[in-house]
Amino acid sequence: MADETDHITTSLGNGADTAPQIALISQYVKDLSFENPNAPAVYQWQDQPQIDVQFNIGAEKVGEEVLEIALKIDVKAVAPQGTAFAVELLYAAIFGMRNVPEDQVQPFMLAEAPRLIFPFARRVLADAIRDGGFPPLLLDPIDFGALYLQQAQQMEVTSGEPAGHA
């Protein structure tokens, strides 16, 4: 007598794929500029420069289910004698997104995606500054999620509507 479990099969439905999915497709340096306007004199300056770092996040839909997220980092080092160096980096990544709820797209684009690519942009920036003859600038980690929430709260206060409502 045959065991009844030999004839039991598992059937998976052929329903639509509705699970949210996000995948990092590629990441790359889109633009990089390093300026050293006072070389070679800058290498003899004794004063430590003041470092100013600015960030900007851009998001653009480049396909039906494809987004490009760009992290722009501008760094300027200024000493009393003048500008030591200036760096502009535009580091981007392509993400595929499918079945992501509309209310989750913006938080991903402005918080999670920059968090994922920031370590790579940080390395490119540090290498460019080091290759320019200066000590590498190691930026502290940034809590993009907290920055996103802070901006959302500011938008809510200034518009008088809850964030995320049109």
LOKOL-229789 format. One record per residue (C-alpha): x, y, z; residue number from 0; chain. Coordinates in steps of 0.25 Angstrom, whole numbers, always signed. Layout:
<rs>
<r><east>X</east><north>Y</north><up>Z</up><num>NUM</num><cadena>A</cadena></r>
...
</rs>
This chain:
<rs>
<r><east>+0</east><north>+0</north><up>+0</up><num>0</num><cadena>A</cadena></r>
<r><east>+6</east><north>+13</north><up>-4</up><num>1</num><cadena>A</cadena></r>
<r><east>+8</east><north>+25</north><up>+6</up><num>2</num><cadena>A</cadena></r>
<r><east>-3</east><north>+35</north><up>+3</up><num>3</num><cadena>A</cadena></r>
<r><east>+7</east><north>+47</north><up>+5</up><num>4</num><cadena>A</cadena></r>
<r><east>+14</east><north>+42</north><up>-8</up><num>5</num><cadena>A</cadena></r>
<r><east>+2</east><north>+48</north><up>-16</up><num>6</num><cadena>A</cadena></r>
<r><east>+1</east><north>+61</north><up>-9</up><num>7</num><cadena>A</cadena></r>
<r><east>+6</east><north>+73</north><up>-17</up><num>8</num><cadena>A</cadena></r>
<r><east>+8</east><north>+88</north><up>-13</up><num>9</num><cadena>A</cadena></r>
<r><east>+1</east><north>+97</north><up>-23</up><num>10</num><cadena>A</cadena></r>
<r><east>+5</east><north>+112</north><up>-23</up><num>11</num><cadena>A</cadena></r>
<r><east>-5</east><north>+121</north><up>-30</up><num>12</num><cadena>A</cadena></r>
<r><east>-2</east><north>+129</north><up>-42</up><num>13</num><cadena>A</cadena></r>
<r><east>-7</east><north>+142</north><up>-37</up><num>14</num><cadena>A</cadena></r>
<r><east>-2</east><north>+155</north><up>-40</up><num>15</num><cadena>A</cadena></r>
<r><east>+12</east><north>+159</north><up>-33</up><num>16</num><cadena>A</cadena></r>
<r><east>+7</east><north>+170</north><up>-24</up><num>17</num><cadena>A</cadena></r>
<r><east>+18</east><north>+170</north><up>-13</up><num>18</num><cadena>A</cadena></r>
<r><east>+25</east><north>+183</north><up>-12</up><num>19</num><cadena>A</cadena></r>
<r><east>+39</east><north>+182</north><up>-18</up><num>20</num><cadena>A</cadena></r>
<r><east>+51</east><north>+192</north><up>-19</up><num>21</num><cadena>A</cadena></r>
<r><east>+64</east><north>+188</north><up>-25</up><num>22</num><cadena>A</cadena></r>
<r><east>+77</east><north>+196</north><up>-26</up><num>23</num><cadena>A</cadena></r>
<r><east>+80</east><north>+195</north><up>-41</up><num>24</num><cadena>A</cadena></r>
<r><east>+93</east><north>+203</north><up>-42</up><num>25</num><cadena>A</cadena></r>
<r><east>+100</east><north>+215</north><up>-35</up><num>26</num><cadena>A</cadena></r>
<r><east>+111</east><north>+224</north><up>-41</up><num>27</num><cadena>A</cadena></r>
<r><east>+118</east><north>+237</north><up>-41</up><num>28</num><cadena>A</cadena></r>
<r><east>+109</east><north>+247</north><up>-50</up><num>29</num><cadena>A</cadena></r>
<r><east>+118</east><north>+259</north><up>-48</up><num>30</num><cadena>A</cadena></r>
<r><east>+131</east><north>+262</north><up>-40</up><num>31</num><cadena>A</cadena></r>
<r><east>+138</east><north>+275</north><up>-39</up><num>32</num><cadena>A</cadena></r>
<r><east>+151</east><north>+278</north><up>-31</up><num>33</num><cadena>A</cadena></r>
<r><east>+157</east><north>+292</north><up>-30</up><num>34</num><cadena>A</cadena></r>
<r><east>+170</east><north>+295</north><up>-24</up><num>35</num><cadena>A</cadena></r>
<r><east>+171</east><north>+310</north><up>-27</up><num>36</num><cadena>A</cadena></r>
<r><east>+182</east><north>+314</north><up>-18</up><num>37</num><cadena>A</cadena></r>
<r><east>+192</east><north>+303</north><up>-21</up><num>38</num><cadena>A</cadena></r>
<r><east>+204</east><north>+302</north><up>-19</up><num>39</num><cadena>A</cadena></r>
<r><east>+203</east><north>+313</north><up>-8</up><num>40</num><cadena>A</cadena></r>
<r><east>+192</east><north>+306</north><up>-1</up><num>41</num><cadena>A</cadena></r>
<r><east>+201</east><north>+295</north><up>+4</up><num>42</num><cadena>A</cadena></r>
<r><east>+209</east><north>+304</north><up>+12</up><num>43</num><cadena>A</cadena></r>
<r><east>+198</east><north>+311</north><up>+19</up><num>44</num><cadena>A</cadena></r>
<r><east>+198</east><north>+309</north><up>+34</up><num>45</num><cadena>A</cadena></r>
<r><east>+183</east><north>+312</north><up>+37</up><num>46</num><cadena>A</cadena></r>
<r><east>+173</east><north>+301</north><up>+37</up><num>47</num><cadena>A</cadena></r>
<r><east>+162</east><north>+304</north><up>+27</up><num>48</num><cadena>A</cadena></r>
<r><east>+147</east><north>+305</north><up>+31</up><num>49</num><cadena>A</cadena></r>
<r><east>+140</east><north>+294</north><up>+24</up><num>50</num><cadena>A</cadena></r>
<r><east>+126</east><north>+296</north><up>+19</up><num>51</num><cadena>A</cadena></r>
<r><east>+117</east><north>+284</north><up>+14</up><num>52</num><cadena>A</cadena></r>
<r><east>+104</east><north>+285</north><up>+7</up><num>53</num><cadena>A</cadena></r>
<r><east>+95</east><north>+274</north><up>+3</up><num>54</num><cadena>A</cadena></r>
<r><east>+84</east><north>+273</north><up>-7</up><num>55</num><cadena>A</cadena></r>
<r><east>+75</east><north>+261</north><up>-11</up><num>56</num><cadena>A</cadena></r>
<r><east>+69</east><north>+260</north><up>-25</up><num>57</num><cadena>A</cadena></r>
<r><east>+59</east><north>+250</north><up>-30</up><num>58</num><cadena>A</cadena></r>
<r><east>+55</east><north>+248</north><up>-44</up><num>59</num><cadena>A</cadena></r>
<r><east>+46</east><north>+237</north><up>-51</up><num>60</num><cadena>A</cadena></r>
<r><east>+54</east><north>+231</north><up>-63</up><num>61</num><cadena>A</cadena></r>
<r><east>+45</east><north>+220</north><up>-66</up><num>62</num><cadena>A</cadena></r>
<r><east>+31</east><north>+214</north><up>-63</up><num>63</num><cadena>A</cadena></r>
<r><east>+37</east><north>+207</north><up>-51</up><num>64</num><cadena>A</cadena></r>
<r><east>+51</east><north>+213</north><up>-50</up><num>65</num><cadena>A</cadena></r>
<r><east>+56</east><north>+225</north><up>-42</up><num>66</num><cadena>A</cadena></r>
<r><east>+69</east><north>+232</north><up>-41</up><num>67</num><cadena>A</cadena></r>
<r><east>+73</east><north>+238</north><up>-28</up><num>68</num><cadena>A</cadena></r>
<r><east>+84</east><north>+248</north><up>-28</up><num>69</num><cadena>A</cadena></r>
<r><east>+92</east><north>+252</north><up>-15</up><num>70</num><cadena>A</cadena></r>
<r><east>+99</east><north>+266</north><up>-18</up><num>71</num><cadena>A</cadena></r>
<r><east>+110</east><north>+269</north><up>-8</up><num>72</num><cadena>A</cadena></r>
<r><east>+117</east><north>+282</north><up>-8</up><num>73</num><cadena>A</cadena></r>
<r><east>+129</east><north>+284</north><up>+0</up><num>74</num><cadena>A</cadena></r>
<r><east>+137</east><north>+297</north><up>+2</up><num>75</num><cadena>A</cadena></r>
<r><east>+150</east><north>+299</north><up>+10</up><num>76</num><cadena>A</cadena></r>
<r><east>+153</east><north>+313</north><up>+13</up><num>77</num><cadena>A</cadena></r>
<r><east>+165</east><north>+319</north><up>+21</up><num>78</num><cadena>A</cadena></r>
<r><east>+168</east><north>+333</north><up>+24</up><num>79</num><cadena>A</cadena></r>
<r><east>+178</east><north>+333</north><up>+12</up><num>80</num><cadena>A</cadena></r>
<r><east>+167</east><north>+329</north><up>+3</up><num>81</num><cadena>A</cadena></r>
<r><east>+160</east><north>+316</north><up>-3</up><num>82</num><cadena>A</cadena></r>
<r><east>+168</east><north>+303</north><up>+0</up><num>83</num><cadena>A</cadena></r>
<r><east>+159</east><north>+295</north><up>-8</up><num>84</num><cadena>A</cadena></r>
<r><east>+145</east><north>+293</north><up>-14</up><num>85</num><cadena>A</cadena></r>
<r><east>+138</east><north>+280</north><up>-18</up><num>86</num><cadena>A</cadena></r>
<r><east>+125</east><north>+277</north><up>-24</up><num>87</num><cadena>A</cadena></r>
<r><east>+120</east><north>+263</north><up>-25</up><num>88</num><cadena>A</cadena></r>
<r><east>+107</east><north>+258</north><up>-31</up><num>89</num><cadena>A</cadena></r>
<r><east>+106</east><north>+243</north><up>-28</up><num>90</num><cadena>A</cadena></r>
<r><east>+94</east><north>+236</north><up>-33</up><num>91</num><cadena>A</cadena></r>
<r><east>+87</east><north>+223</north><up>-33</up><num>92</num><cadena>A</cadena></r>
<r><east>+76</east><north>+216</north><up>-41</up><num>93</num><cadena>A</cadena></r>
<r><east>+65</east><north>+208</north><up>-34</up><num>94</num><cadena>A</cadena></r>
<r><east>+55</east><north>+199</north><up>-39</up><num>95</num><cadena>A</cadena></r>
<r><east>+41</east><north>+200</north><up>-31</up><num>96</num><cadena>A</cadena></r>
<r><east>+29</east><north>+192</north><up>-33</up><num>97</num><cadena>A</cadena></r>
<r><east>+16</east><north>+191</north><up>-25</up><num>98</num><cadena>A</cadena></r>
<r><east>+21</east><north>+201</north><up>-15</up><num>99</num><cadena>A</cadena></r>
<r><east>+9</east><north>+209</north><up>-8</up><num>100</num><cadena>A</cadena></r>
<r><east>+9</east><north>+223</north><up>-13</up><num>101</num><cadena>A</cadena></r>
<r><east>+10</east><north>+229</north><up>+1</up><num>102</num><cadena>A</cadena></r>
<r><east>+24</east><north>+221</north><up>+2</up><num>103</num><cadena>A</cadena></r>
<r><east>+30</east><north>+226</north><up>-10</up><num>104</num><cadena>A</cadena></r>
<r><east>+34</east><north>+240</north><up>-5</up><num>105</num><cadena>A</cadena></r>
<r><east>+40</east><north>+235</north><up>+8</up><num>106</num><cadena>A</cadena></r>
<r><east>+48</east><north>+224</north><up>+0</up><num>107</num><cadena>A</cadena></r>
<r><east>+53</east><north>+235</north><up>-10</up><num>108</num><cadena>A</cadena></r>
<r><east>+57</east><north>+245</north><up>+1</up><num>109</num><cadena>A</cadena></r>
<r><east>+61</east><north>+237</north><up>+13</up><num>110</num><cadena>A</cadena></r>
<r><east>+64</east><north>+222</north><up>+10</up><num>111</num><cadena>A</cadena></r>
<r><east>+71</east><north>+223</north><up>-4</up><num>112</num><cadena>A</cadena></r>
<r><east>+81</east><north>+234</north><up>+0</up><num>113</num><cadena>A</cadena></r>
<r><east>+84</east><north>+226</north><up>+13</up><num>114</num><cadena>A</cadena></r>
<r><east>+88</east><north>+214</north><up>+4</up><num>115</num><cadena>A</cadena></r>
<r><east>+97</east><north>+222</north><up>-6</up><num>116</num><cadena>A</cadena></r>
<r><east>+103</east><north>+232</north><up>+4</up><num>117</num><cadena>A</cadena></r>
<r><east>+115</east><north>+223</north><up>+8</up><num>118</num><cadena>A</cadena></r>
<r><east>+119</east><north>+221</north><up>-6</up><num>119</num><cadena>A</cadena></r>
<r><east>+118</east><north>+236</north><up>-9</up><num>120</num><cadena>A</cadena></r>
<r><east>+126</east><north>+239</north><up>+4</up><num>121</num><cadena>A</cadena></r>
<r><east>+137</east><north>+230</north><up>-1</up><num>122</num><cadena>A</cadena></r>
<r><east>+138</east><north>+237</north><up>-15</up><num>123</num><cadena>A</cadena></r>
<r><east>+138</east><north>+251</north><up>-8</up><num>124</num><cadena>A</cadena></r>
<r><east>+149</east><north>+246</north><up>+2</up><num>125</num><cadena>A</cadena></r>
<r><east>+157</east><north>+240</north><up>-9</up><num>126</num><cadena>A</cadena></r>
<r><east>+156</east><north>+253</north><up>-18</up><num>127</num><cadena>A</cadena></r>
<r><east>+160</east><north>+262</north><up>-6</up><num>128</num><cadena>A</cadena></r>
<r><east>+172</east><north>+253</north><up>-3</up><num>129</num><cadena>A</cadena></r>
<r><east>+176</east><north>+252</north><up>-18</up><num>130</num><cadena>A</cadena></r>
<r><east>+176</east><north>+267</north><up>-18</up><num>131</num><cadena>A</cadena></r>
<r><east>+187</east><north>+267</north><up>-7</up><num>132</num><cadena>A</cadena></r>
<r><east>+179</east><north>+269</north><up>+5</up><num>133</num><cadena>A</cadena></r>
<r><east>+175</east><north>+260</north><up>+17</up><num>134</num><cadena>A</cadena></r>
<r><east>+163</east><north>+252</north><up>+13</up><num>135</num><cadena>A</cadena></r>
<r><east>+150</east><north>+258</north><up>+18</up><num>136</num><cadena>A</cadena></r>
<r><east>+142</east><north>+247</north><up>+25</up><num>137</num><cadena>A</cadena></r>
<r><east>+128</east><north>+252</north><up>+27</up><num>138</num><cadena>A</cadena></r>
<r><east>+120</east><north>+247</north><up>+39</up><num>139</num><cadena>A</cadena></r>
<r><east>+108</east><north>+238</north><up>+35</up><num>140</num><cadena>A</cadena></r>
<r><east>+95</east><north>+246</north><up>+33</up><num>141</num><cadena>A</cadena></r>
<r><east>+81</east><north>+242</north><up>+38</up><num>142</num><cadena>A</cadena></r>
<r><east>+73</east><north>+244</north><up>+25</up><num>143</num><cadena>A</cadena></r>
<r><east>+61</east><north>+239</north><up>+31</up><num>144</num><cadena>A</cadena></r>
<r><east>+61</east><north>+249</north><up>+42</up><num>145</num><cadena>A</cadena></r>
<r><east>+64</east><north>+260</north><up>+32</up><num>146</num><cadena>A</cadena></r>
<r><east>+52</east><north>+256</north><up>+24</up><num>147</num><cadena>A</cadena></r>
<r><east>+43</east><north>+255</north><up>+36</up><num>148</num><cadena>A</cadena></r>
<r><east>+48</east><north>+269</north><up>+40</up><num>149</num><cadena>A</cadena></r>
<r><east>+45</east><north>+275</north><up>+26</up><num>150</num><cadena>A</cadena></r>
<r><east>+31</east><north>+268</north><up>+26</up><num>151</num><cadena>A</cadena></r>
<r><east>+28</east><north>+274</north><up>+39</up><num>152</num><cadena>A</cadena></r>
<r><east>+32</east><north>+288</north><up>+34</up><num>153</num><cadena>A</cadena></r>
<r><east>+24</east><north>+287</north><up>+22</up><num>154</num><cadena>A</cadena></r>
<r><east>+12</east><north>+283</north><up>+30</up><num>155</num><cadena>A</cadena></r>
<r><east>+14</east><north>+295</north><up>+39</up><num>156</num><cadena>A</cadena></r>
<r><east>+16</east><north>+305</north><up>+27</up><num>157</num><cadena>A</cadena></r>
<r><east>+4</east><north>+299</north><up>+19</up><num>158</num><cadena>A</cadena></r>
<r><east>-5</east><north>+297</north><up>+30</up><num>159</num><cadena>A</cadena></r>
<r><east>-8</east><north>+283</north><up>+25</up><num>160</num><cadena>A</cadena></r>
<r><east>-3</east><north>+269</north><up>+29</up><num>161</num><cadena>A</cadena></r>
<r><east>+9</east><north>+265</north><up>+21</up><num>162</num><cadena>A</cadena></r>
<r><east>+6</east><north>+255</north><up>+10</up><num>163</num><cadena>A</cadena></r>
<r><east>-8</east><north>+261</north><up>+7</up><num>164</num><cadena>A</cadena></r>
<r><east>-11</east><north>+268</north><up>-6</up><num>165</num><cadena>A</cadena></r>
</rs>
